[in-house]
Amino acid sequence: MAYGGYLFRFGNYTFPDKYIDADSVDIAPNRRLDVNSYLDGDGVTQRNTQKHTRTTVDFSTGTLYETEMDEITEGIVGNYLNPQERDAMCSYYDMENRCYKTGHFYLDSNMTWKPGGTAGGELVYKPCKFSFVEY
């Protein structure tokens, strides 16, 4: 299945492409997880990779008005499975395998919102980076 019109969906909320800075998108699909890998006596890495892989999806917004940021935050917060963990079942476009995949992701705890003034009676947000990490 090829690209189907979106990069990332948090629960049922499809993150609008119009708010994503295309130059900021960084998707690391299917990162292999090592457990107890080591260098042998000849200096050759002996990897012990797990069947489960972990994907990260990072992107930044452009400058947004408060109503636009409200749409995003309401879409994300409204789909939390566990608000304490900021998590959801998410879908993303896996560029390595050229298909959509679904996984259990959380919004990185280092997320910050950056108000940058006002315009027309609304806050204006500077670009914000969103990082989603698969469990």
C-alpha positions as CSV (number, residue, x, y, z in Angstrom):
1,M,0.0,0.0,0.0
2,A,1.4,3.4,-0.9
3,Y,1.1,6.7,0.8
4,G,-2.5,7.4,1.6
5,G,-2.7,11.1,2.4
6,Y,-1.3,11.5,5.9
7,L,2.0,11.0,7.8
8,F,0.7,10.4,11.3
9,R,-2.5,9.7,13.1
10,F,-2.7,9.8,16.9
11,G,-5.6,7.6,17.9
12,N,-8.4,8.8,15.6
13,Y,-6.8,12.3,15.2
14,T,-5.1,12.7,11.8
15,F,-2.4,15.3,12.2
16,P,-3.1,17.8,9.4
17,D,-0.3,18.0,6.9
18,K,-1.0,21.7,6.5
19,Y,0.4,22.3,10.0
20,I,3.5,20.2,9.5
21,D,6.7,21.8,8.3
22,A,7.7,19.3,5.6
23,D,11.5,20.0,6.1
24,S,11.2,19.0,9.8
25,V,9.7,15.5,9.3
26,D,12.0,12.7,10.7
27,I,10.6,9.2,10.8
28,A,12.8,6.4,12.1
29,P,10.8,3.3,11.4
30,N,11.5,-0.2,12.8
31,R,14.5,0.6,15.0
32,R,16.0,-2.6,16.1
33,L,16.3,-3.1,19.8
34,D,19.5,-4.8,21.1
35,V,19.7,-6.7,24.4
36,N,23.1,-7.8,25.7
37,S,24.9,-7.3,22.4
38,Y,28.7,-7.4,22.8
39,L,32.0,-7.4,21.1
40,D,33.6,-10.8,20.8
41,G,37.3,-11.6,21.2
42,D,38.0,-10.5,17.6
43,G,36.2,-7.2,18.0
44,V,33.2,-8.2,16.0
45,T,29.8,-7.0,17.3
46,Q,27.5,-9.9,18.2
47,R,24.0,-8.5,18.1
48,N,21.0,-9.8,19.9
49,T,18.1,-8.0,18.3
50,Q,14.5,-8.4,19.6
51,K,11.5,-9.2,17.3
52,H,9.8,-6.0,18.5
53,T,11.0,-2.8,16.8
54,R,10.5,0.8,17.9
55,T,9.6,3.7,15.6
56,T,9.9,7.4,16.4
57,V,8.0,10.1,14.5
58,D,9.2,13.7,14.9
59,F,8.1,16.8,13.1
60,S,7.6,20.5,13.8
61,T,4.7,22.8,13.1
62,G,5.0,26.1,11.4
63,T,3.9,29.2,13.2
64,L,0.3,28.7,14.3
65,Y,-2.6,30.7,15.7
66,E,-4.2,29.7,19.0
67,T,-7.2,28.2,17.2
68,E,-5.0,26.0,15.1
69,M,-3.0,24.9,18.1
70,D,-6.2,24.2,20.0
71,E,-7.3,21.9,17.2
72,I,-4.1,20.0,17.5
73,T,-4.0,19.7,21.3
74,E,-7.7,18.8,21.5
75,G,-7.1,16.1,18.9
76,I,-4.2,14.6,20.8
77,V,-5.5,15.0,24.3
78,G,-8.9,13.6,23.3
79,N,-7.3,10.4,22.1
80,Y,-5.1,9.6,25.1
81,L,-5.6,6.0,26.3
82,N,-3.9,7.0,29.6
83,P,-3.5,10.8,30.2
84,Q,-0.6,10.1,32.6
85,E,1.4,8.5,29.9
86,R,0.1,10.7,27.0
87,D,-0.3,7.6,24.8
88,A,-2.5,6.3,22.0
89,M,-2.6,3.6,19.3
90,C,-1.1,5.5,16.3
91,S,-0.8,4.9,12.6
92,Y,2.2,6.2,10.6
93,Y,3.6,6.0,7.1
94,D,6.5,3.5,7.3
95,M,8.8,4.8,4.5
96,E,11.1,1.7,4.8
97,N,8.3,-0.7,3.9
98,R,6.1,1.7,1.9
99,C,3.0,1.0,4.0
100,Y,1.0,2.2,7.0
101,K,1.7,0.6,10.4
102,T,0.0,0.9,13.7
103,G,1.7,0.9,17.1
104,H,1.4,2.0,20.7
105,F,3.0,5.5,21.0
106,Y,3.4,8.2,23.6
107,L,4.0,11.9,23.2
108,D,7.5,12.6,24.4
109,S,7.5,14.2,27.9
110,N,9.9,17.0,26.7
111,M,7.1,18.5,24.5
112,T,7.0,22.3,24.9
113,W,4.6,24.9,23.5
114,K,6.1,28.2,22.5
115,P,3.8,31.2,22.6
116,G,5.4,34.0,20.6
117,G,3.1,37.0,20.9
118,T,-0.5,37.8,19.8
119,A,-2.3,38.7,16.6
120,G,-5.9,39.5,16.2
121,G,-6.6,38.8,19.8
122,E,-5.1,35.3,19.7
123,L,-1.9,33.8,20.9
124,V,0.5,33.0,18.1
125,Y,2.7,29.9,18.6
126,K,6.2,29.7,17.3
127,P,7.1,26.3,15.6
128,C,6.7,23.4,18.1
129,K,8.4,20.0,17.8
130,F,6.2,17.0,18.3
131,S,8.0,13.7,19.1
132,F,6.1,10.4,19.3
133,V,7.9,7.3,20.5
134,E,6.6,3.7,20.2
135,Y,6.6,1.5,23.3
